[in-house]
Amino acid sequence: MLTRRTVLAGATAAGAGLAWGAAGSAAADGRARPVSRRAVDAEVGRLERELIALRRDIHRHPEGPGEEERTAGVVARELRSAGLAVATGVGGHGVVGVLRGSRPGRTVAYRADMDAVPPGDIVGGGTATAHLCGHDLHTTVGIGAAQVLARLRRHLRGTVVFVFQPAEERLAGASAMIEAGVLDSPRVEEIHALHCGPFPVGTLAVTPGYGLPGQDRGRVTLSGPDAAGAAQRLAAEIGALATVTPPQTTADVARQVVDVQTPNGPLARFVAARARVEGAAVGFASRCWPEERYVEVRADIRRLAASYPGAEVSFEPGPFPAMVCPEPDAHRLARHLHRTLGRNAVTRLHAVFPFNGEDFALFLDRVPGTYTFLGVHTPGTPITAGYPHYPDFTPDERAIGTGVRAMAGWLAERAASPRRGA
């Protein structure tokens, strides 16, 4: 019986056959040149209208975490059409496309998440699953980068692996794809991703030393005749551990966007905590930065629970890890973006958004890489129009071209890099 690892290995072999054809002969006689900014820009210009149409198609058919069957089919179709070797059903509905360049180099990857937001995860609640996190745009950028680099294959060094991940909204897809061997065959040396963010369209925000917080969860079970009342009191006490609270107005959201760009600002160190009463028990969750603070938050919760006789505290085996982007990689990306998009197109984050998580953390725990926020906010519109999970989230589609230019050029540069640290 074929395993997913076998399937991925087969895709690698198929990719090698595709790559070492006509493109290989161009490299052999020395005519191949590195992928250039001008060449990437030209191909993006040719594809941009089609990519916007593709994003709109994906947007009209949102599929929740673990349900991305149609989206995966669209991705596989587009990658095969571009000439990539494709494996499907990787870690659920995951799709992997392998593109080998005409000359030897390193193996780098791009990750795009495909699922839409379930109603309960929409700010204020929703009535239906919807693409309100921008994964439709992330997927389109990944397909666009694959198409651009496939067209420039004769100039491409190394191998680029395009990873289209399911179930990010449930923090389940990355672990499933890693378990299926997505980083192993071919052996991925680094991985990169971007995510829609509330920054002006045409800009990107790099995250050296930062990223997104993880999450810890647990439960306190109370006993005695006043257990329900005790649960109410304890939930309030746990909630009071928070040093930050979710934004309530658009002005609060706008302030948060400023704060994450402020060195040593109010979000450089925080605890976000919430608790809910479940009869005679309290369920709780927390996000911290830096993640070492989970130790003190757990100690605080145990201390609070100890004042209620008979209280039993349990935590999940370990907090879901924070996503921390290596500083050298993010700085290299910033320099690349300065060269290709201009210095005004790049901002740097000095903190993290407190109320968002990302299972891309599991990829960065295995290999180095970058996670960048792609500005999708249209100037003059409410800040929530560019902030994922808000019901009025409406990303500016001009960001698609910016994202493809940024990622196609960056992946080509990293695949051509002779060693880590170059």
C-alpha positions as CSV (number, residue, x, y, z in Angstrom):
1,M,0.0,0.0,0.0
2,L,1.4,3.4,-0.9
3,T,1.9,5.9,1.9
4,R,1.8,9.6,1.6
5,R,5.5,9.7,1.9
6,T,5.7,7.4,-1.2
7,V,3.4,9.7,-3.1
8,L,5.5,12.7,-2.2
9,A,8.7,10.9,-3.3
10,G,7.0,10.0,-6.5
11,A,6.1,13.7,-7.1
12,T,9.8,14.6,-6.5
13,A,10.9,12.1,-9.1
14,A,8.3,13.3,-11.6
15,G,9.4,16.9,-10.9
16,A,12.9,15.9,-11.7
17,G,11.9,14.5,-15.1
18,L,9.9,17.6,-15.9
19,A,12.8,19.9,-15.0
20,W,15.7,18.3,-16.7
21,G,14.2,18.5,-20.2
22,A,14.7,21.5,-22.5
23,A,15.5,23.7,-19.6
24,G,18.4,21.5,-18.7
25,S,20.0,21.9,-22.1
26,A,19.8,25.7,-21.7
27,A,21.7,25.4,-18.5
28,A,24.3,23.0,-20.0
29,D,25.4,25.5,-22.7
30,G,25.6,28.4,-20.2
31,R,22.7,30.4,-21.6
32,A,20.6,30.3,-18.4
33,R,20.7,33.4,-16.2
34,P,19.4,33.9,-12.7
35,V,15.7,34.8,-12.2
36,S,15.6,38.5,-12.5
37,R,13.2,41.1,-11.0
38,R,12.3,42.3,-14.5
39,A,11.4,38.8,-15.7
40,V,9.2,38.2,-12.6
41,D,7.5,41.5,-13.0
42,A,6.8,40.8,-16.6
43,E,5.2,37.4,-15.9
44,V,3.1,38.7,-13.1
45,G,1.8,41.4,-15.4
46,R,0.7,38.7,-17.8
47,L,-1.0,36.6,-15.1
48,E,-2.4,39.2,-12.8
49,R,-5.9,39.4,-14.3
50,E,-6.3,35.6,-14.4
51,L,-5.1,35.4,-10.8
52,I,-7.7,37.9,-9.6
53,A,-10.4,35.8,-11.4
54,L,-9.0,32.7,-9.7
55,R,-9.1,34.3,-6.3
56,R,-12.7,35.3,-6.9
57,D,-13.6,31.7,-7.9
58,I,-12.1,30.3,-4.7
59,H,-13.7,33.0,-2.6
60,R,-17.2,32.1,-3.9
61,H,-16.7,28.5,-2.7
62,P,-15.5,28.7,0.9
63,E,-14.7,25.4,2.6
64,G,-14.1,25.0,6.3
65,P,-11.2,23.3,8.0
66,G,-10.8,19.8,6.7
67,E,-13.4,20.3,4.0
68,E,-11.2,21.8,1.3
69,E,-11.9,19.2,-1.4
70,R,-13.0,21.6,-4.2
71,T,-10.2,24.1,-3.4
72,A,-7.6,21.4,-3.4
73,G,-8.9,20.3,-6.8
74,V,-8.5,23.8,-8.2
75,V,-5.0,24.1,-6.8
76,A,-3.9,20.7,-8.2
77,R,-5.4,21.6,-11.6
78,E,-3.5,24.9,-11.8
79,L,-0.2,23.4,-10.6
80,R,-0.4,20.5,-13.1
81,S,-1.3,23.0,-15.9
82,A,1.9,24.9,-15.0
83,G,4.0,21.8,-15.3
84,L,4.6,21.0,-11.7
85,A,4.7,17.5,-10.2
86,V,1.7,17.3,-7.9
87,A,0.7,15.1,-5.0
88,T,-2.8,15.4,-3.5
89,G,-4.4,14.1,-0.3
90,V,-1.4,15.0,1.8
91,G,-2.4,15.3,5.4
92,G,-6.0,15.5,4.5
93,H,-6.9,17.7,1.5
94,G,-3.3,19.0,1.3
95,V,-1.7,19.5,-2.1
96,V,2.0,19.6,-2.8
97,G,3.6,20.9,-6.1
98,V,7.3,20.3,-6.8
99,L,9.1,22.6,-9.2
100,R,12.8,21.8,-10.1
101,G,14.9,24.4,-11.7
102,S,17.3,23.9,-14.6
103,R,20.3,24.0,-12.4
104,P,21.3,22.6,-9.0
105,G,20.5,24.6,-5.9
106,R,18.8,24.4,-2.6
107,T,15.2,23.2,-1.8
108,V,12.9,25.8,-0.4
109,A,9.1,25.8,0.2
110,Y,6.2,28.1,0.2
111,R,3.1,27.4,2.4
112,A,-0.4,28.6,1.6
113,D,-3.4,27.8,3.8
114,M,-6.7,27.0,1.9
115,D,-9.5,26.8,4.5
116,A,-12.2,29.4,5.2
117,V,-13.4,30.7,8.5
118,P,-16.1,28.8,10.3
119,P,-19.1,31.0,11.6
120,G,-18.0,30.8,15.2
121,D,-14.6,32.2,14.5
122,I,-15.9,35.3,12.8
123,V,-15.7,38.4,15.0
124,G,-19.1,38.9,16.4
125,G,-20.3,35.5,15.0
126,G,-21.4,34.6,11.5
127,T,-24.0,32.6,9.8
128,A,-21.9,30.7,7.3
129,T,-18.3,29.7,6.6
130,A,-16.6,32.4,4.7
131,H,-13.2,33.5,3.3
132,L,-12.7,36.2,6.0
133,C,-9.1,35.4,6.8
134,G,-7.6,35.8,3.3
135,H,-6.7,32.1,2.7
136,D,-8.2,32.4,-0.8
137,L,-5.7,35.2,-1.5
138,H,-2.8,33.2,0.1
139,T,-3.7,30.3,-2.2
140,T,-3.8,32.5,-5.2
141,V,-0.4,34.0,-4.4
142,G,1.0,30.5,-4.1
143,I,-0.4,29.4,-7.4
144,G,0.8,32.6,-9.0
145,A,4.3,32.2,-7.7
146,A,4.4,28.6,-9.0
147,Q,3.2,29.7,-12.4
148,V,5.7,32.6,-12.6
149,L,8.7,30.4,-11.6
150,A,7.5,27.5,-13.9
151,R,7.6,30.0,-16.8
152,L,11.1,31.0,-15.7
153,R,12.3,27.5,-15.0
154,R,15.3,27.7,-17.4
155,H,16.6,30.5,-15.1
156,L,15.7,28.8,-11.8
157,R,18.3,27.1,-9.5
158,G,17.3,24.5,-7.0
159,T,13.8,23.2,-6.2
160,V,10.7,25.0,-4.9
161,V,8.1,23.0,-3.1
162,F,4.6,24.6,-2.9
163,V,2.6,23.4,0.1
164,F,-1.1,24.1,0.1
165,Q,-2.3,23.3,3.6
166,P,-5.8,22.4,4.9
167,A,-7.3,23.0,8.4
168,E,-5.2,26.0,9.5
169,E,-8.2,27.5,11.3
170,R,-8.2,24.4,13.6
171,L,-4.4,24.4,14.0
172,A,-4.4,20.8,12.6
173,G,-3.3,20.9,9.0
174,A,0.4,21.7,9.5
175,S,1.0,18.7,11.8
176,A,-0.9,16.4,9.5
177,M,1.2,17.5,6.5
178,I,4.5,17.2,8.4
179,E,3.5,13.8,9.6
180,A,2.8,12.9,6.0
181,G,6.4,13.8,5.1
182,V,5.9,17.1,3.3
183,L,9.3,18.4,4.6
184,D,11.2,15.2,3.9
185,S,11.0,14.3,0.2
186,P,12.4,16.4,-1.2
187,R,14.2,17.6,2.0
188,V,13.1,21.2,2.6
189,E,15.8,23.4,3.9
190,E,13.6,26.4,4.7
191,I,10.0,27.4,4.3
192,H,8.2,30.7,3.7
193,A,4.6,32.1,4.0
194,L,2.7,35.3,4.0
195,H,-0.6,36.3,5.5
196,C,-3.1,39.1,4.8
197,G,-2.6,41.9,7.3
198,P,-4.1,45.3,8.1
199,F,-1.3,47.3,6.3
200,P,-1.7,49.5,3.3
201,V,-2.0,47.6,0.0
202,G,1.4,47.4,-1.7
203,T,3.3,47.0,1.5
204,L,4.6,44.0,3.5
205,A,5.5,43.7,7.2
206,V,8.5,41.5,8.1
207,T,8.6,39.9,11.6
208,P,12.2,39.4,12.8
209,G,12.2,37.7,16.1
210,Y,8.4,37.9,16.3
211,G,5.4,36.2,14.6
212,L,2.2,35.2,16.4
213,P,1.6,33.8,19.9
214,G,0.8,30.2,20.7
215,Q,-2.1,29.1,23.0
216,D,-2.5,27.3,26.3
217,R,-5.8,25.7,27.4
218,G,-7.0,24.0,30.6
219,R,-9.9,23.4,32.9
220,V,-10.7,23.8,36.6
221,T,-13.3,21.5,38.1
222,L,-15.0,22.7,41.3
223,S,-17.0,20.8,43.9
224,G,-19.2,21.6,46.9
225,P,-22.7,23.1,47.2
226,D,-21.6,26.4,45.8
227,A,-19.6,25.0,42.9
228,A,-21.5,27.0,40.3
229,G,-21.1,30.3,42.1
230,A,-17.4,29.5,42.8
231,A,-16.9,28.8,39.0
232,Q,-18.3,32.3,38.3
233,R,-15.9,33.9,40.7
234,L,-12.9,31.9,39.5
235,A,-13.6,32.7,35.8
236,A,-13.6,36.4,36.6
237,E,-10.3,36.0,38.5
238,I,-8.6,34.1,35.6
239,G,-9.9,36.7,33.1
240,A,-8.3,39.4,35.3
241,L,-4.9,37.9,34.6
242,A,-5.0,39.5,31.1
243,T,-2.9,42.5,30.4
244,V,-4.6,43.1,27.0
245,T,-8.2,42.8,25.9
246,P,-9.7,42.3,22.5
247,P,-10.4,45.5,20.6
248,Q,-13.9,46.7,20.8
249,T,-14.0,49.5,18.3
250,T,-12.3,50.3,15.0
251,A,-10.2,52.9,16.8
252,D,-9.0,50.1,19.1
253,V,-8.1,48.0,16.0
254,A,-6.2,50.8,14.5
255,R,-4.3,51.4,17.7
256,Q,-3.3,47.7,17.8
257,V,-1.9,48.0,14.2
258,V,0.2,51.0,15.4
259,D,1.3,49.2,18.6
260,V,2.7,46.1,16.8
261,Q,5.0,48.4,14.8
262,T,6.2,50.3,17.9
263,P,9.5,49.2,19.5
264,N,9.2,48.4,23.2
265,G,5.5,49.3,22.9
266,P,2.5,47.9,24.9
267,L,2.4,44.6,23.0
268,A,6.0,43.7,23.4
269,R,5.0,41.7,26.4
270,F,1.5,40.6,27.3
271,V,-1.0,38.0,28.6
272,A,-4.3,37.5,26.9
273,A,-6.6,35.3,28.9
274,R,-10.3,34.3,28.8
275,A,-12.4,32.0,30.9
276,R,-15.9,30.6,30.6
277,V,-18.1,28.9,33.1
278,E,-19.2,25.4,32.2
279,G,-21.5,24.4,35.1
280,A,-19.3,23.6,38.0
281,A,-16.1,24.0,36.0
282,V,-14.2,26.8,34.3
283,G,-12.6,26.3,30.9
284,F,-9.8,28.8,30.1
285,A,-7.3,29.7,27.3
286,S,-4.4,32.1,27.3
287,R,-2.0,33.6,24.8
288,C,1.4,35.0,26.0
289,W,4.4,36.8,24.6
290,P,7.1,35.8,25.1
291,E,5.9,32.2,25.3
292,E,8.0,31.6,28.4
293,R,5.3,33.5,30.3
294,Y,3.0,30.4,30.1
295,V,4.9,29.0,33.1
296,E,3.9,32.0,35.3
297,V,0.3,32.0,33.9
298,R,-0.1,28.4,34.8
299,A,1.3,29.1,38.3
300,D,-1.1,32.0,38.7
301,I,-4.1,29.8,37.7
302,R,-3.1,27.1,40.1
303,R,-2.7,29.7,42.8
304,L,-6.2,31.1,42.1
305,A,-7.8,27.6,42.0
306,A,-6.1,26.6,45.3
307,S,-8.3,29.1,47.2
308,Y,-11.3,26.9,46.3
309,P,-11.3,23.7,48.3
310,G,-11.4,20.6,46.2
311,A,-10.6,22.4,42.9
312,E,-8.9,20.2,40.4
313,V,-6.8,21.9,37.7
314,S,-5.8,20.3,34.4
315,F,-3.9,21.7,31.4
316,E,-3.3,20.4,27.9
317,P,0.0,18.5,27.7
318,G,1.8,21.6,26.5
319,P,0.9,25.0,25.1
320,F,0.6,25.2,21.3
321,P,3.9,26.8,20.3
322,A,4.3,30.4,19.4
323,M,5.4,31.1,15.8
324,V,8.8,32.9,16.1
325,C,10.5,34.0,12.9
326,P,14.3,33.8,12.9
327,E,15.8,37.3,12.8
328,P,18.5,36.7,10.1
329,D,15.9,35.3,7.7
330,A,13.5,38.2,8.2
331,H,16.2,40.7,7.7
332,R,17.4,39.0,4.5
333,L,13.8,39.1,3.3
334,A,13.5,42.8,4.2
335,R,16.6,43.6,2.1
336,H,15.2,41.6,-0.8
337,L,11.9,43.5,-0.6
338,H,13.7,46.8,-0.4
339,R,15.5,46.0,-3.7
340,T,12.5,44.6,-5.5
341,L,9.5,46.7,-4.2
342,G,11.2,49.8,-2.8
343,R,12.0,50.8,0.8
344,N,8.6,52.4,1.4
345,A,7.0,49.1,0.7
346,V,8.4,47.4,3.8
347,T,7.6,47.9,7.5
348,R,8.9,45.9,10.5
349,L,6.9,44.6,13.4
350,H,8.2,44.9,16.9
351,A,5.5,43.0,18.6
352,V,2.8,40.4,17.8
353,F,-1.0,40.5,17.4
354,P,-2.2,39.1,20.7
355,F,-5.4,37.3,19.6
356,N,-4.3,35.4,16.6
357,G,-2.4,32.0,16.3
358,E,-0.9,30.1,13.4
359,D,0.1,26.5,12.9
360,F,2.9,27.6,10.6
361,A,4.7,27.6,13.9
362,L,5.1,23.9,13.5
363,F,6.9,24.3,10.2
364,L,9.3,26.9,11.7
365,D,10.0,24.5,14.6
366,R,11.4,22.1,12.0
367,V,13.2,24.4,9.5
368,P,14.0,28.1,9.4
369,G,12.0,30.5,7.2
370,T,9.9,33.7,7.2
371,Y,6.3,34.7,7.8
372,T,5.3,38.1,6.4
373,F,2.2,40.1,6.5
374,L,0.9,41.2,3.1
375,G,-0.8,44.6,3.3
376,V,-4.4,44.3,2.0
377,H,-6.0,47.4,3.4
378,T,-7.4,49.8,0.9
379,P,-6.6,53.4,2.1
380,G,-9.8,55.3,3.1
381,T,-11.7,52.2,4.2
382,P,-12.3,51.1,7.9
383,I,-9.2,49.3,9.3
384,T,-11.4,46.2,9.8
385,A,-11.8,45.9,6.0
386,G,-8.1,44.8,6.0
387,Y,-8.1,42.9,9.3
388,P,-8.8,39.1,9.0
389,H,-11.8,37.5,10.8
390,Y,-13.9,40.7,10.8
391,P,-17.2,40.5,9.0
392,D,-16.3,43.4,6.7
393,F,-12.9,42.0,5.8
394,T,-12.4,42.9,2.1
395,P,-8.8,42.5,1.0
396,D,-7.6,44.8,-1.8
397,E,-7.0,42.5,-4.8
398,R,-4.1,44.6,-5.9
399,A,-2.2,42.8,-3.1
400,I,-2.2,39.6,-5.2
401,G,0.3,41.0,-7.7
402,T,2.4,42.4,-4.8
403,G,2.4,39.0,-3.1
404,V,3.4,37.1,-6.2
405,R,6.2,39.5,-7.1
406,A,7.5,39.3,-3.5
407,M,7.3,35.5,-3.1
408,A,8.4,34.4,-6.6
409,G,11.5,36.5,-6.4
410,W,12.2,35.6,-2.8
411,L,11.9,31.9,-3.4
412,A,14.1,32.0,-6.5
413,E,16.7,33.9,-4.5
414,R,16.7,31.5,-1.6
415,A,16.8,28.4,-3.8
416,A,19.8,29.9,-5.6
417,S,21.6,30.8,-2.3
418,P,24.7,28.6,-1.9
419,R,24.3,28.0,1.8
420,R,22.4,29.0,4.9
421,G,23.4,32.4,6.1
422,A,24.1,33.7,2.6
